[in-house]
Amino acid sequence: MATSALRTAAPASPWEPASTRAQQREVKRNAVLQTAAQLFNERGFHATSLDDIAERLNVSKPTLYYYVESKDQILLECVRTALDLMHDGIEAVRAAGGSAIEQLKACMRIYTGVVTQDFGMCVIRIGEDPLPEPLKTELRQLKAGIDRQFRRLIADGVAEGSLVPCDPKMAAFMIAGALSWVGRWYRGDGELTPEEIADQGIELLLNGVLQRRMAARKKAAASTPPTKTPRKKGKA
């Protein structure tokens, strides 16, 4: 009998191809980060343990170490992911062009959208303070880059006449500060969607809460000198 006739078909490998395994690992790693961000936002960084994260994922604590090295690394990745989303979104808006005021509004929407996500809320509620150096400095530099982008947009808006003359640094701090606070009080089961919050926030921050007619009337009244009432002459 020929040797080839004695050969049998090779058994199918129980292991997935390397590319598939890499994709599955990335999906599971993202699940670890997402779950950790949710717990950090709910309980705080220090009150959340790796055991808590593993329990919510229905895995053992040693399993987590296949995807992350430590709780510090998890927080770093959560915050970095959110800041990268902001940075990339703002860069895309800048690359698309348009007027400064429209770019500013678009960037404000991106900022609001990110801080209403798990990773974005982690930036606002936890931040980089629990991390050691140099990780803390790395994240602060990413934040500074986003701040510079807002300052440039505001300065451009003043130059094109769509924004009133102002200090771009102070204006950027106020806008980012107000939008960041959304990450503190936002609830996924609340009445407003992130898009509705962004629209209302932009309207309030850029147009204010005063009625324009009332504001113009007060301005006109302030610039008009008071009329003098003639004194009545007394009887002799």
VENCORLIN-V553707 format. One record per residue. N is the residue number from 1. SS is DSSP state (H for helix, E for strand, L for the rest). OMEGA is omega in whole degrees, 0 to 359 (999 if undefined). NEAR is the number of other C-alpha atoms within 10 Angstrom. Layout:
n,ss,omega,near
N,SS,OMEGA,NEAR
N,SS,OMEGA,NEAR
//
This chain:
n,ss,omega,near
1,L,181,5
2,L,181,6
3,H,182,6
4,H,181,7
5,H,181,7
6,H,182,7
7,L,176,8
8,L,180,7
9,L,179,5
10,L,180,6
11,L,178,6
12,L,181,6
13,L,178,7
14,L,181,6
15,L,177,8
16,L,175,10
17,L,183,9
18,H,181,9
19,H,179,9
20,H,179,11
21,H,179,12
22,H,179,12
23,H,180,11
24,H,179,13
25,H,180,14
26,H,178,13
27,H,181,11
28,H,178,16
29,H,178,17
30,H,178,15
31,H,177,14
32,H,181,19
33,H,181,24
34,H,180,18
35,H,179,19
36,H,179,28
37,H,179,28
38,H,180,17
39,H,177,20
40,H,181,24
41,H,182,22
42,H,190,13
43,H,188,10
44,L,183,14
45,L,185,20
46,L,181,10
47,L,179,10
48,L,179,17
49,L,175,15
50,H,176,16
51,H,179,14
52,H,180,15
53,H,180,24
54,H,181,18
55,H,181,12
56,H,180,12
57,H,182,16
58,L,176,9
59,L,177,12
60,L,179,13
61,H,178,16
62,H,179,11
63,H,181,10
64,H,184,19
65,L,174,12
66,L,184,11
67,L,180,17
68,L,182,15
69,L,185,10
70,L,177,12
71,H,176,19
72,H,180,16
73,H,178,14
74,H,180,20
75,H,178,24
76,H,182,21
77,H,179,17
78,H,182,24
79,H,181,25
80,H,179,21
81,H,180,17
82,H,181,21
83,H,176,24
84,H,177,15
85,H,177,18
86,H,183,24
87,H,181,21
88,H,179,14
89,H,179,18
90,H,178,23
91,H,179,14
92,H,178,13
93,H,180,18
94,H,181,18
95,H,181,10
96,H,179,9
97,L,184,10
98,L,181,11
99,L,181,13
100,H,183,22
101,H,178,19
102,H,176,15
103,H,179,22
104,H,179,24
105,H,180,19
106,H,179,18
107,H,176,23
108,H,177,22
109,H,179,22
110,H,181,21
111,H,180,25
112,H,180,27
113,H,181,21
114,H,184,24
115,H,174,26
116,L,174,25
117,L,183,19
118,H,182,22
119,H,180,28
120,H,177,28
121,H,178,27
122,H,177,28
123,H,186,26
124,H,186,19
125,H,182,20
126,L,179,18
127,L,184,20
128,L,186,22
129,L,181,12
130,L,186,14
131,L,176,16
132,L,172,10
133,L,2,10
134,L,182,8
135,H,181,15
136,H,180,15
137,H,180,14
138,H,181,13
139,H,178,20
140,H,176,14
141,H,176,11
142,H,177,16
143,H,180,17
144,H,178,11
145,H,177,14
146,H,178,20
147,H,180,16
148,H,179,14
149,H,179,18
150,H,179,24
151,H,180,20
152,H,180,16
153,H,180,22
154,H,178,26
155,H,178,22
156,H,179,18
157,H,176,21
158,H,182,18
159,H,181,13
160,H,177,13
161,L,179,12
162,L,176,14
163,L,179,15
164,L,177,12
165,L,182,12
166,L,175,11
167,L,182,12
168,H,180,19
169,H,180,15
170,H,181,10
171,H,179,16
172,H,178,21
173,H,183,14
174,H,181,13
175,H,181,16
176,H,179,16
177,H,180,12
178,H,181,14
179,H,179,23
180,H,183,21
181,H,175,15
182,H,179,21
183,H,178,23
184,H,188,15
185,H,183,11
186,L,176,18
187,L,181,14
188,L,180,10
189,L,180,7
190,L,185,9
191,L,186,10
192,L,174,13
193,L,176,15
194,H,180,22
195,H,179,14
196,H,177,12
197,H,180,19
198,H,182,22
199,H,180,15
200,H,179,12
201,H,178,21
202,H,180,20
203,H,182,13
204,H,185,12
205,H,183,14
206,H,183,12
207,H,176,11
208,L,182,11
209,L,179,9
210,L,172,10
211,L,186,10
212,H,180,11
213,H,180,9
214,H,179,10
215,H,179,11
216,H,180,12
217,H,179,11
218,H,179,12
219,H,179,11
220,H,180,11
221,H,181,11
222,H,182,10
223,H,180,8
224,L,180,9
225,L,181,8
226,L,179,8
227,L,180,6
228,L,178,6
229,L,181,6
230,L,179,6
231,L,175,6
232,L,179,6
233,L,179,6
234,L,178,5
235,L,180,4
236,L,999,3
//
